[in-house]
Structure formats: C-alpha cells, structure tokens
Amino acid sequence: MAEKINVRGVYFDNVTMDEAAAMLIERARAGVQTSLFTPNSEIVQMCIDNPEMYDIIGKGDVIIPDGIGVVKAAKILKTPLKERVAGFDTGKRIIAASKDEGLKIFFLGGKPGIAEQAAEKMQEEYPGSIFVGTNDGYFKKEGAESDAVIAKVNESGADVLFVCLGAPTQEKWINENRDKMPGVKLFLALGGSLDGYSGNVKRAPQFFIKHNLEWFYRLACQPSRIGRMMKLPKFYFGTWIYKMKNKK
C-alpha cells in the first residue's frame, strides 16, 4: 500500500493517477476486496464540521485526493501529495482495463436511465469493456429496497461496483453492505461520475482541467452550486489557521 498523508484528519494515499489505477487493478487481480473513496476539499471540510464523518470516510481502503484544494492544503501543511487524482478519470482507467483483466462492471447511481446510458457510452468509448448490470440511485438505502439492489449486484456476477450516490451516502452504503457482496472486488465511490460518463453533464474543457479550474467551470455552468462552493475558501483559509495553531 502507498504512503498515507494526513490532510486535516483524512488520510490520503500519496499516489499518482497511474499508481492509483495500478494499485486497484492489482488488488482486483489478487481478489482483495477494496473500497475506493475520493474526498475533495468539500468532503474534508464536511469531516471537520461533523467529526463523525471521519470514521465513514476513513474506512476507505484506498483514499485519493479528488480536488486541487486537497493537494494545495497538503502543500500548506508541508506534507505534499504527488498530484490530484480525479475519481472520474480513475474510474475510466478501470473501465479501460476491464477487457484485458476480465473485470465485470456494474453501474449503480444517478436518475433512472442514467446508469444505462453511461454503460452504453462507455462501451462505445472502450470496446470490449464488460458491463453486467445497472441500477439507478433512487432506492431506500436500507431495508428491502437496498437488499434487492444487493441481490441484483450479486446475481450479475460483478467484480467492480461503481457506487455513485453522492457523499457521504455512497461511502456509508459501501461500509454497511460490502460484506453482503463477496464477489465484488472493487467498490468505487464516484459521486456524479455516471452523469459525466452518460454525457448528460459535460466535463470541463481541457484548459480548465489543466489549470485546476474545473471547479470554476462547474460553478459557471451551475450557479446553484455556490452554497457548496463556499466550503472551498473555508477549507483553504481554515488550513492556514490550522497550520499556525499547530506550529511547533
């Protein structure tokens, strides 16, 4: 396993995108059941504001920094991370590898129809990728409805389960139910990735991604996100204050 870096109480794997994908594929080959969690600065701030969240997020077997804010915070704290590792792109790496690795994929999440569209688009983009099932995210996360989804996943024979229910719902659901799906090797908690894979939400142009401005592009496209985005400056400036208070 990779070195862990503590960023405001969340322990991130210090890996590049290539290293993260290789680590997940290797664990799948070995049959080691693994959960991937992808906190950004908004989710780390959620943990800071609600400390019970640390236990939920901290149960991820592999935790990658899905947000430039986390990488900047690690630098401020003098414990740098190698790079931002976007969950969206990591998921695509697994899809691309599914043909050669024989990994069967199940998409879970999104509005009705989104998971199916995402699977169709990904099969077009990655010929030979193996999709064995889909289910929308509109089900009660405990009780009979959740049990029915778990049974559907098990019956599909899936090796990789994309759980795209939004944080912290997806992480809670994985933590509570992974033991009920022994055949699943990888649980990938990837938020709104299915909306992007399906083409219903456009990814930021390469310029914005390259210059770490994807957050700005998303805000410009969805001004209603301003409330959520306010957590970013709170996290950034809070990290400076945290550093000053904890100087030795």
Order of alpha helices (4+ residues) and beta strands (2+ residues): beta-beta-alpha-beta-alpha-alpha-beta-alpha-alpha-beta-alpha-beta-alpha-beta-alpha-beta-alpha-alpha-alpha-alpha-alpha
